[in-house]
Every structure is written in structure tokens, then in C-alpha cells.
Amino acid sequence: MVIDLFADKQVLSREDRLITDEARRIVQELHKVKLLFNEVTDPYEIESLIYKMKELELHYSFLIKEAKLGKIINPDSFGGIL
């Protein structure tokens, strides 16, 4: 989140908002994948879901790094991985 030093409130840039929205979407999708993982029994489906979780976690890590490089003040404000 970028702070405008001359304003009374914090302002999100368009890019910050996109990163934040994408991070929230990933956290929601990861939560769904974990719920599904707890229900399936087929070994191939389990393996597929493990790869999907890893993909989502890596994408989330990338977004955190981008947020920090973009000097968003609190990149964890859009939630952590559940």
C-alpha cells in the first residue's frame, strides 16, 4: 500500500490493487484445494492437488515479493496462506 504523504488517508495504486486482489484470489483457491485434498482418495488426484497447492503457494510468494519490491507498506494485509 502506498501512502500519500500529503493526504490523510492511504491510497492504493492500480498495480497495488491488482496484486492485492490476485493474492486474495490465490488464498481462496488454495483453501478450496486443501478442502478437496482432505476428501479425495485416488492417488493420482492427491498428487495432482499437491502440485496445485505448490503452484498456488509459489505464486503467492511471488506476489509477496512483488509487493515488497513495489514498497507496499504492509503486503501481509491481504491475508496469509491458510
Wavefront OBJ file of the C-alpha trace (Angstrom):
o trace
v 0.000 0.000 0.000
v 1.382 3.392 -0.911
v 0.900 6.296 1.453
v 0.375 9.784 0.092
v 2.340 11.955 2.494
v 0.120 14.939 1.788
v -3.202 13.202 2.302
v -4.968 11.985 5.406
v -5.642 8.519 4.033
v -3.785 5.656 2.428
v -4.191 5.264 -1.312
v -3.722 2.053 -3.267
v -2.301 2.370 -6.743
v -3.835 0.342 -9.550
v -0.904 -2.096 -9.514
v -1.098 -2.486 -5.724
v -4.805 -3.218 -6.012
v -4.181 -5.839 -8.714
v -1.541 -7.572 -6.589
v -3.800 -7.484 -3.546
v -6.798 -8.855 -5.452
v -4.708 -11.625 -7.007
v -3.268 -12.589 -3.614
v -6.744 -12.806 -2.105
v -7.916 -14.946 -5.026
v -4.964 -17.298 -4.546
v -5.631 -17.653 -0.820
v -9.284 -18.518 -1.534
v -8.348 -21.022 -4.225
v -5.707 -22.610 -2.000
v -8.291 -23.015 0.738
v -10.619 -24.810 -1.717
v -7.809 -27.074 -2.937
v -6.911 -28.023 0.643
v -10.539 -28.868 1.412
v -10.689 -31.054 -1.702
v -7.357 -32.668 -0.803
v -8.844 -33.812 2.513
v -11.717 -35.518 0.679
v -10.096 -37.382 -2.228
v -8.720 -40.908 -2.089
v -7.357 -41.501 -5.590
v -3.524 -41.365 -5.508
v -3.325 -39.560 -8.865
v -5.791 -36.923 -7.756
v -3.907 -36.488 -4.478
v -0.673 -35.973 -6.398
v -2.357 -33.501 -8.731
v -3.697 -31.490 -5.797
v -0.257 -31.440 -4.163
v 1.160 -29.903 -7.341
v -1.715 -27.421 -7.457
v -1.080 -26.371 -3.834
v 2.618 -25.924 -4.541
v 1.823 -23.832 -7.634
v -0.503 -21.573 -5.650
v 1.975 -21.196 -2.793
v 4.771 -20.237 -5.205
v 2.543 -17.730 -6.986
v 1.569 -16.231 -3.624
v 5.261 -15.960 -2.646
v 5.965 -14.220 -5.935
v 3.188 -11.694 -5.243
v 4.546 -11.027 -1.749
v 7.974 -10.368 -3.254
v 6.463 -8.054 -5.881
v 4.538 -6.207 -3.196
v 7.707 -5.693 -1.158
v 9.678 -4.537 -4.197
v 6.868 -2.133 -5.020
v 7.164 -0.811 -1.475
v 3.646 -1.707 -0.495
v 3.770 -0.898 3.197
v 2.012 -3.988 4.509
v 1.948 -6.803 1.914
v 0.550 -9.188 4.528
v -2.598 -7.074 4.781
v -4.172 -9.129 2.010
v -4.051 -12.303 4.074
v -1.787 -15.234 4.600
v -1.825 -18.724 3.246
v -4.204 -20.841 5.268
l 1 2 3 4 5 6 7 8 9 10 11 12 13 14 15 16 17 18 19 20 21 22 23 24 25 26 27 28 29 30 31 32 33 34 35 36 37 38 39 40 41 42 43 44 45 46 47 48 49 50 51 52 53 54 55 56 57 58 59 60 61 62 63 64 65 66 67 68 69 70 71 72 73 74 75 76 77 78 79 80 81 82
